[in-house]
């Protein structure tokens, strides 16, 4: 994997910041006989340390769970050792809003909104508010 990829504390999670790093991570996961599940989310704000994307993080003012915590919970409770979550940080707000953002234009991604989570190589895909629905996310993680 290139320098824009890293393993998180969870061995079933890889964090990347470029399309190329994601493709390399997918290849590595598949080579190990595992299923890559890709989550595209906003990059972390350098000052706050959390994603700039309001749909991707916890809304502390309302104590409302948004996408990332729901996906992490389902991954922990329902994910298998044969699944690896690849978290793609799509860039800061300005980079994401650019219509030429590689995550928007690359044929393997073609995402129009974040958060988006999908099982690589399948049609299983959830976007925005669907990522907050715990039951929908559970179905995505089913074999």
PEZI-V543535 format. One record per pair of residues at least 24 apart in sequence whose ideal C-beta (glycine too) atoms are under 6 Angstrom apart, sorted by sequence separation. I is the first residue (numbers start at 1). GAP is how many residues later the second one is. D is the distance in Angstrom with one decimal. If there is no record, write none. Layout:
i->{I;I}
gap->{GAP;GAP}
d->{D;D}
This chain:
i->{1;52;37;43;35;34;35;36;37;38;39;40;43;67;43;34;36;40;29;56;78;25;53;70;79;40;74;78;22;67;70;74;67;22;71;70;74;40;12;13;14;15;16;17;42;41;55;40;41;40;39;38;37;38;19;36;19;26}
gap->{24;41;46;46;47;48;48;48;48;48;48;48;48;48;49;50;50;50;55;59;60;61;61;62;62;63;63;63;64;64;64;64;65;66;66;67;67;71;72;72;72;72;72;72;72;73;73;74;74;76;78;80;82;82;83;84;87;94}
d->{5.8;5.1;5.6;4.1;5.8;5.1;4.8;5.6;5.2;4.9;5.0;4.6;5.4;4.1;5.4;5.1;5.5;5.4;4.6;4.9;5.3;5.0;5.4;5.5;5.4;5.7;4.4;4.9;5.9;3.8;5.5;5.4;5.6;5.1;5.8;5.8;5.9;5.3;5.2;4.7;4.9;4.7;5.4;4.8;5.7;5.6;5.8;5.5;4.9;4.7;4.5;5.6;5.4;5.6;4.4;4.1;5.0;5.3}
